[in-house]
Amino acid sequence: MMQRLETAEFSIEANPIFDSTRVSGGSISLRHAQQTAFSPQISVWTAAAERKLSPQRWLTKLTRDDDPVIERKAVTFSGMHGEMVTLKGRLEDWDTKQVRDWYRLRVVLVAPDGRTWYHATAMTSEVDRAAVEADFLRLLGSIQVKLEGIAAGKEQLASDAEQAAALSQIKHAMDTAAQAQQAREKAVARAADATRLHAPVADVQARFDAVVTMLGLDDKREFLRQIVLPAVSLTELGVADANSIGISRVGGGPDLAAGQDWPRDASGFYLNFLAQIQLSELPERAEVLPEAGLLGFFTGSDYSDWRVVFTPSDATLVAHALPDDAIDTTEAATRMVVWDSERQRFVANGASVGGLSVDTDAHGRLQFRRDGQAVMAFASEYEISRSAQALRLERSLSAPLHPAVSGNPDIDAAAAIDDLAGFALALAEQLKVGDGPQHQMFGVCGIDEWQSIQALAAAHAARQGWTDIAAPDGWFVLLKLASGGGADFSFSDHGDYLFLAHRQDAAKGEFSRIYALVESS
C-alpha cells in the first residue's frame, strides 16, 4: 500500500519498496533501508524559480560538465510542465571495488503559479532501472501541491534556513577534516602546474608540418600553408599576482586609467569584466594595432552591450578589484528590478532583497546600497569570474573549418581536401598550449563560416550608422574567449565569446566600434 508523505508545500505517494524515508524542510527522500552503494533512491524538493533561466537552459547548465545525457524530453506531471534528462555514468563501491553503470533521472517542473520549481531526481543501477524509472514517473504524477504563491515562498525560506543550518554543521566538520589534505595536494599541484604551464612549445611551422604529414597531405602542404592564418594563443598560467598591474589576464577586475570609472550600462548595472590584453606582450602582430596599451573587454546582460576600453601606454593605471560579494549582491539586485520596455532599461520594482536599497539618479541609472554604502551590482550574475588568471601569449596558427576563405580561387581549389574541418581541428589540437581553455587573438575561429561572422559584424555596423566600416572583409578577430578554466566563465552553453574589430579603427587605436557574439554548439 502506498504511503503518502508530505511537506508543508506538497505531498507524494511513496512506494513501500522505499522503506527508508526522510522528510526535511521542503524535501522528501526515499531509499531502501538495506543501503548499499547501488541502492536506488528518489528525492523531491522545491525551490524558487530561476529569474533569468528557463528550466531547459537551467538543466543544460547543470549537466554540461556532468555524465553524458542519453535522453532528454519535455514532460508534464500533476498539471506542471517541465523537462527531464537521463544521465549515464559509472559508480564504484569503494568497499567492494565493484563498478556498475549508474543512471540519474533529473526533472524540473514549473508550478502553476510560475514562482516555484519542483525538482526531482532518481538514481539507480542498470538492474533496477526499469522498475525505478516507472515508479519515479508514477510518483511525479502523485504530487499534490498544497501551497502556492507567497505562502509557498515563505515556506521555502523557512526550509532553506533549516537546511542551511544543518549543512553548515556538516560543512564545518568536513572542512576541518579536509584542510590538511587539501594543503598537501595544493602544494604538489602548484609545483606540477608551474612546470607544465611554463614548458616551452615547438615552433608553429614545425607543428604545422607535423599535422600535414600525419594526415597524409604532403602534396597539399604549400597550398594549406597559404590558407592558414597567423594567430596568438592565450592560455592561463594560474592565479594572477594582485600587485601586477597592466598585465594580460582573464577574470578579476579591470585595470583602468586614473580617473576612469568601471563602465556601467544604461540601467546603472556595472558591466562584467572579462579580460585585458597588454599589447606590448603580443608575440605576433597579424593585424595593425598600437604597439602598447591595455585593451579591456566587458559585457552586459545577455551578451549585449559589449565594450572594449583602450588605455594608452602612457596613462597611469589603477587596479579595480572585483568585490568578494559580487555574485550575492548581483543576484539580490536582479530581484529588485523589472524591465521597462518604454525606457529600454531596468527600473526598481519596489522590492528590497538581501539588505539592499536602490536609488535612481537624474539619468535614470540605478545605484544599489547596503547600510548606506554604494555596492556594485553587475549586469549578469553568470559572467562573474571565479579568479583572475594570468595569461601566457604564444605564436599560433588558425585554419578555417570551411573552404574558400583565402579570397584566391586558385589557392582554394588547389587546397581543397575532403575534410578541411578535420585538418583545422587537428591543427588546433597540435597547437594547444597546456590543457586549459584556448583563448585566441587574430586568425579565424568560430563554428560558422568566417565570412558569415564578418557579415554579421558588417550588418551591425550598418545598423549603427558606421557606414565607413560596414564592409565585411575589414573585420577581424580581436579576441576569442573560451569558457572554463580558472576564471570559470561559461558563455551560453560553454561556448566562445568573440570580439571583432575593424582594421581601419584598430590601426588608429580606436576600439569604441566593436561587434561581439557568443558561439556555442
N, C-alpha and C positions, 0 to 999 in steps of 0.2 A: 504494500500500500504506500502510495506517495505521501511524503511528508512536506507540509507547507512551512517554509522558513521565511522570515520577514525582517526587514529593517523598517525604520520609520518612513522611508520613501517608497519601498516596493516589496513585493513578495514573490517567491518562486516555489514550484513543486519539485522537491528533490527525490531522486530515485533511491530506494533503500540500499542499492549496491554501494552507494557512497555513505558508509556508516560512520564516517568521521566528519562532522560538520562544525563550522565556526562562523558566527555572526559577530562582526566587529565594526562598530560605527556604521558606515554606509556600504559595507561589503559583506558578501557571503562566500565562503569557501567550502568545497566539498572534496573528500578524499576517502580512499579505502582505509579502514582502521589498521589493517595489516600493511604498514607502509614499507615500501622498498623504493629504490631509486626510480623504478619504472612504474610505480603506482599511478593510475590515471587520476587526474584532478581537474576540477572545474571551479572557476571564480566568476562572480558577477559583482560589479560595483558601479557607482555613479560619480560623475564629475561635472563641473561647469563646462558649458560648450566653449570650444576654442573660438576666439573672436575673428581671427583672420584666416582660418583654415577650414576647409570642408572636411568631413570625415574621410573622404577619399584621399585628399592630399596629406592629411594628418597620418593616416596609415602608411602612406608612401614614405614619409619622413621617418616614421617609427621603425620601419622594416628595411630601410635602404642598406644598412650595414649588417643586417641580420642573416639568418639562414635563408636559402633560396625560397622564393614564393612559388609554389607549384599550382595554386589555384586562387583565383580572385573573382568575386561576383557581388552584385547588388543583392541585398536581402531585405525582407520585411518580416518583423515579428511583433505580435501584440499591437499592431497598428503603427509601429515605429519603423521608419526606413533607415537603411544604413549600408554598410559594406562589410564583407567578410573575406579574410585571407587565410590560406593554409600554408604553413611553412614546414619544410622538411629538413631536419638536421640529424646529428648523431649525439647520443648521450652515453656516458660511461659511468658505471657503478664503481666508485673508487675502492670499495671494499672487495668486490669480486672480480674487478677488472673486466667485467662483461660490457660489451658495447652493442647498442641497438639503434636502429632507426628511430627517431623521435619526432613526433608531429605536434604542431601547435596550431590551433584554430583561434583566430583573433577576430572579434566582432566589435563594431562601433555602431550604435543605434541612436537616432535623434528623437528625443521625447516630443510629444505633440506640442508642447509649449516652445520648443526650439532652444530653450535655455539650458537644458540638461542633456548630457550624453550618457547613455548606458553602455558600459564596457563589459565584455565577457571574454574569457579565454578558456580553452580546454587543452590539456596536454596528455598525450598517450603514446604508447609504443605501437608497432605495426599489429601485434597480435590482438590488441583491444580496440584498434582504431574504428572499425565499422560500428561496434556497439556503442562506444563512447561518443562518436560523432552523431549517431542517431539520437542518443539521449540528450546530447548538447542542444540539438535543434529542437527537441521536444521541450526541454527546459526553457529555452528562449521564448517559445510560444506560450509558456505558462506565466510569463511575467505579468504581474498586475501592479500598475502604477498607483501609489497611494497619495503622493504629494506632488504638486506641480508648482511652477512659478516661484514666487518669493518664498513660500513655505519650504519648497524643496531646496532653494538656495541657502536658507538659514540652516537647514538640517545638514547640508553638505559642509558648511563652515564648521559646525559642531563636530561632525565626523572627522573632518580634516584635522581639527585641533587634537582630537583624541588619538588619532593615528600618528600624528606628528610627535606627540609626547612619547608614545611607545617606541616609535622609530628612533627618536633622539637617544633614548636609553640604550637601545641596541647598537646604534651607530657609535656611541661613545665607547662602549665596550670593545667593539670591533676595531675602532681606530687606535685605541690604546694598545691592543694586541698586535696590530699590524705595523706600527710606526718603525720599530727596529728593523723589521724585514724590508720595508719599503726603502729605508735609508741605505741599506746594503745594496739592494737592487738598483737604486738610482745611481749610486757611485759606480757600479760596474757598467751600467748603461751609458753614463756620461763619458766614461773612458772609451767605450766602444764607438759611440757616436762621433766623438771628436776625431778618431782615426778615420772612420768611414766617410764622414761628411767633408773632410778636407783632402781626401785622397785625390791625386792628380788624375785627369782624364786624358784619353788619347786624342790626337789631332782629329778635327772633324772630317777632314778629307780622307784620312785613313779609315775612319769608321764608315764613311760613305762607301768607300771601295769595298769594305768587308761585306756590307749589305748587298751590293751589286753582285759580288762573287757568290755569296750564299744563295741568292735567288736565281743564279744562272743567267744573269742579264749582262754579261760582259760585252756582248755585241751592241748593247744599248747604252753603255757607260757614258759616252760623251754627250749623247742626247739627253740622258737623265740629268747629267751634271748641269745642263742648261735650263732645266725646269725647276731644279731645287733652288730655294732662296735662302740667303743668309738670315740668321736669327740670333737671338740671345736667350739662353735658358736661365731661369731664376729658380733656385731651389733653396729650401730652408736649411739654415746652419744651426738652428737651436735658438733658445730664448735670447733676444737682443739685449745688449747692455743698456740699461736705462740711462746711463750717463753719456752714451754715444749719440750725439745729436746730428741729424742730417745724413744718416746712413740709409742705404737701401734696406727696406724691411717690409713685412706684411703683418697687419694687425696692430693692436695697441692704439695709441693716439698719435695725431699728426705733429710734425714739427713745422711751425708756420713763422712767417716774418713777424718781427716785433711790431705790435700794434694791430695785427690782423686777427680777427675773431674766427673761431671754429665756424665753418659755414652752416647756415640753417636754411630750411625750406620756407615756403610762403606761409605755412601754418605756424612756424616757430620751432618745429622739431629740428634737432641737430642732425645733420647728415651723417650717415655711418662712414667712418674712415676705414678704408680697405688696405691701402698700401702706399708706399712712397719710394721713388726711384731717384737716386743721386746720379745725374747724367755723367758726371766725371768718372764714375765707376764702370761705364759701359766698355766692354772689351771689343765690341763690334758696332759699327755705325752704318747699318743698312739704309737708314734714312737720315736726311739732314735735320739735325736737332742742335740746340745750343750746346756748346762744349761742356758746360757745367750748369748747375742749378738743380733744384729739387722739384720733382713732379709728385703731387699728392692726389690720390684717387679717392673719390667719395661717391656714395649712392644714397638715394632716398627710398621712400616706401614703394614696394612692388617693383623694384629695379627701374624706377623712373627718377627724374630729377638728378641724374648723374652729374658729376662735376669733376674737373681736373684743375688743380691750383698749381701754378708755376711760380716758384720763388727763385729769383735770380741769385747767382752765386755770391754777390757782394752784400746780400741782405743779412741782417742779424737774425738767427733762428731762435725761436722759443719753443720748448717742448710743452705739449699739451697732453696730459695724462688721461687715459680712459678711466672714468670713475669705477671704483670697485662695485658700486651698486647699480651700474648701468642697466643691467637686464631687469632687475626688480623695479627700478624706477620707470623704465620704459613700459614694462608690462602693465604697471599700475596706471600710467598716464594714458595708454591707449584705451583704457576702460572709462576714461573721463572725457572722451571727445566723441563727436559724431561728424560725419562728412556733410558739409553744406554745398549742395550742387550749384546753387546760385553764385556763391562766393568762390567756389572752386578751392576750398580749403577746409581743414578741420576746425570745428568750433567746440567750446566747452559745452557739455551736456548737463552740468549742474551737479554731477556726482563728485564724491571725494573718496579716493581709494588709497590705501597704504599710507595714510597720514599726509597726503599731498593736497595742496591747494593750487589754483591756477588763476592767473591774471591775463588780460588781453591788452596789448599795447595799442597805440594810436594807429598802427599799421595793420591791426588785426592778427598779430602774431601772439602765440601763447607762450607764457612763461610759467613754469611749474616751480613750486616752492615747498620746502619741508621745514617746519618750525621757523618760517620767515626767511629762510635762506634759499637762494636760487639753486635749482638742481638741473642736471642735464637729462632730458628725455629725448631719445633718438627716434628717427623716422621708422626704424624697423628693429624689433627685438631679435630678429633672426640673423642679422648681419653684424652682430657684436662679437668681436674676436675673443677667443679663449686666452690667447697670449700673443705677445709681439715677437715675431721671428725674424732674425737677421737673414739676409739673402746672399747667396753665392751666385755671381754672374759669370757665365761661360759662353764662349762662342758656340753656335749650333747651326743646324740646317733644318729647313722645313720643306716638305713636299706636298703637293696638292693631292687630295683624295679623289679629285675628279679631273679629267683631261682638259686640255685647251685653256690653260691659264697663262702660257708664256706670251701670248699675243703674236707669235710667229707660227703660222700654219705649217711650215716645213718642219720646224722643230717638233711641234705637237704630233704631226703624222709619223715622223721617224721614231719618236719616243713612245708611240702607242704600244702598250703591253696589255695582256689580258686582264691583269689585276693591278692597276695603278694604285688602288686603295691599299692593297696588300703590301706594295713597295713602300708607300708612305708610312704605314703603321710599323713595318719592320725597321725603317729608318728611325722613326721616333723612339722605338724601343732601344735601338742601338745607341742613340744619343742621350738616353736618360742619364741623369746625374743623381745618384742616391736612389732611395725608394719612396720619396715623398711626392707631393703634387709638383707637377712640372709647369711652372708659370713661364710665360714667353713674351718677348718683345720682337716686333718685326716679323717678316716672313708671311706665311699663310697658316691659317688654322680654322677650326670650325668643321662641323659635320655636314653643313650645306656647301654648295658650290661657292667658291670665294667670290666670284663675280656677283652672285645674288646677295651676298653680305654687303659688298660695296654698293650695290644698287639700293639697299635699304638705307645706308648712310646718305647716299645722294638724295633719296626721296625725303629723308628727314631734313637735310639742308634746304631743299626747295620749300618745304612747309614752313621753315623758319625764316624764309626770305633771304637765305645766304646764296644768292644766285652765282656768286663768283666761285663757289666751291661745290656746286650742285652736279658736277660730273663724276661718275662712279670711279674712274680709273685713278683719281688723285687720292683716294682714301687708303690708309694702311693701318696695320695692327700696331697701335701704340703700346698696348699691354693686354695680355690674356691672363686672368687669374683663375686658377683651378681650385676646386673645392677640396676640403680635407686638410691634413697636416696639423701642425701645432696651433696655427691660427684657428683652425676648425670652422672655416666658413663652409656653408652648404648652399650654393646658388641653385634655386629651384630644386630639381631632383638630382642633386650632386653634380651640377653642370659647371660650365665655364662662363666667366664674365668677360666679355670682350669690349675693350675701349678702342675706338677708331678715331684717328686724327687725319686732317688733310695736309698733304705735303706743303701746300702754299702757306698755311698757318704755322706749321711746325718749324719751318725754316726761319720764321721770324720770331720764334719763341712765343707764339700766340696759341693758347690752349683753351680758350673760352668757348670755341665752337667744336664740340665733341659729339660723337654718336656712340652709344653703347647698347649692348643687348646681352641677354643670357641665353646660352645654348645648352640643352640637355637632351639626352637620348631617351 
